[in-house]
Amino acid sequence: MSGHNSNMETRTLLDELRSFDKGGLFDLGHPLLNRIAESFVKAAGIGALQAVSREAYFTAVEGAGMDSTGGVPPEIAGGKKNRFPDLRGETNRKSLDALVKNTGKESLQWGLAAGMYSGLTYGLKEARGTHDWKNSAVAGAITGVALAITSEDSTHEQIVQSAITGAAISTAANLLAGIF
């Protein structure tokens, strides 16, 4: 058996995920399009997993008759649950339909945010000729605004806060990338 075949048999999931960085999932003819599409697909999958796992958690907590705040008083916990509206339908079919619809919506939102951020950082790098914290701040702020606008009942304050948060997180990630 050749070394290549035995290597393929012992590859881990982590090895498979690392191979995506080398070859990529798509070849759409332009690096910008490839980057946006790959970011969208990866983040959309993560968004779907996050949405379903959150619903599974709340379903388990409610089924056990526990408080989902973990003993934290409602005034501190905020009293607002991050869960899908209309998930408790009259039938299991309606609940499943609501789960699929809301998971798709959240998955799309995650994918759009990741694709937008990735495309912006790539475009800014190409336009400015460098990738630095300034590119990250601008891309993070614009992506934060887009996320706030796509969420339900967004206010002016939430949009500004999301822009600042997106810029701060993106800039911190850029600055810390060289350290770790």
HELIX and SHEET records of a PDB file:
HELIX    1   1 GLY A    3  GLU A    9  1                                   7    
HELIX    2   2 LEU A   13  GLY A   23  1                                  11    
HELIX    3   3 PRO A   31  GLY A   63  1                                  33    
HELIX    4   4 PRO A   74  ALA A   77  1                                   4    
HELIX    5   5 ASN A   92  ARG A  128  1                                  37    
HELIX    6   6 TRP A  133  THR A  150  1                                  18    
HELIX    7   7 HIS A  156  ALA A  177  1                                  22    
END                                                                             
